[in-house]
Amino acid sequence: MEFGQLSLSRRNFLGLSAATAGALALSACGSSGPGQAKSGEASYWFLSGQPQEDIRQGAVDAFNKKNPDGTIKATTFQNDAYKTKIKTALGAGQGPTIIWGWGGGGLKSWVDANQVEDLTSWFGSNADVKNRLFPSSFGPAIIDGKIYAMPAETVQPIVLYYNKRVFDKVGAKPPQSWGDIMALVPKFNAAGVAPFSLAGQSRWTNMMWLEFAFDRVGGPEVFQAVFDGEPNAWSNPASIQGLTMVQDLVKAGGFVKGFASIVADQNADQALLYTDKAAMMLHGSWTYASMKTDGGDFVTGGHLGWMNFPPVEGGKGDPSDTVGNPGQYLSINASASTEQKDIAKKFFSEGVLQDAEVKQWIDTGGVPIVNGADKELASSDDAEFLGFVYDTASKAKVFAQSWDQALSPTAAETLLDNIAKLFQLSITPQQFADSMNAVIGK
């Protein structure tokens, strides 16, 4: 999935690209090696790729211009190369001062190894910095009740999209509950339209269904228990119910035929929606951009609808909660010098998500995690959709991080493998739970 006109690919954020690891690319700030910042200079590693690379670099340049006595040298890496390099460098005590990351499981591994700074007291003394940001963005930055990262950049919730043309054709209304979803399945199938588009071969696309099923049935505590490493957490009755519900949807013909062979990177799942071959699609907010670019007048003509995932009858979950990417995250290397840490903290308070950067993210179709950014969004051509994303993210009491980033890399791979099997109906919900219980905490 490529970066579209309006938003950043989830694959780039979550590090699930199938591309081979590329060589690192140094930014224009300089070419000295990693971890070799000069006196009075902090180092910062982040991902390459446009337009996000230029936005990140622009924030660094603006900060350096205002702080010539305490500057930051940036180095950029391609996604896969970065994930390998940062792990190795931190293990060798040679990582950068400022570490760009995804929070969640990756951050927890750094915390467990004492590689990143505890920022809890700093945020306590800089409440104005914390209060500028969406409260929900802090979830993946918190490990064992302490804050270890500065939330940054943009938010990307998972959205339930629907095709208004198809709904009008069959005389249906968007689902307001899980029961409505199941009732719509035979209605659309009878009309020769797939109820839901799904790029099942990519696996993480299937995961979004489970994330919402678990949340709407049992609330955020269900997955939190997994993240916290509680034994047998996947066997929670709410988990089993959510797994069963999703398999019921598969068995009922809820997804397009052959979904297990469709790949998200080719945007074929989106094409099924905007060509009227599917009625609905559960996918990230980033797909709005490519549907606008590739779908003719589907978006611009007002044929695309969107909503948050509906509640489950009798469920404990709050229907205003969401899942996806609550933000991106900047940590401070615990082995950096006091001077470098001070520069990093000054960058967090004076250089991250300042007005110019906020405008740049909005211009590329992103929704920055800054309270009040909705005023800027109002002037966008896509104000209605971006306003929905802003409201969803800023008003969610809980914005759960995508499971494959919340978990450790080992557990995440086992998760994706079992999700594929679950959707193929080759394992039962209990077998899924048993397999995942075996990797809790690994």
Secondary structure, DSSP 8 states (H G I E B T S, - for coil): ----SS---HHHHHT---S-----B--TT----TT---TTEEEEEEE--TTHHHHHHHHHHHHHHH-TTSEEEEEEE-HHHHHHHHHHHHHTT---SEEEE--HHHHHHHHHTT-B---HHHHHH-HHHHHTB-GGGGGGGEETTEE-SEEESB-EEEEEEEEHHHHHHHT----SSHHHHHHHHHHHHHTT-EEEE--GGGSHHHHHHHHHHHHHHH-THHHHHHHTT-TTGGG-HHHHHHHHHHHHHHHTT-B-TTGGG--GGGTHHHHHHHTTSEEEEEEETTHHHHHHHHSTTTTTTT-EEEE-----TT--S-TT-EEEE--EEEEEBTTS-HHHHHHHHHHHHHTTT-HHHHHHHHHTT--BSBTTTHHHHTTSTTHHHHHHHHHHHHH-S-EEE-HHHHS-HHHHHHHHHHHHHHHTTSS-HHHHHHHHHTTTT-
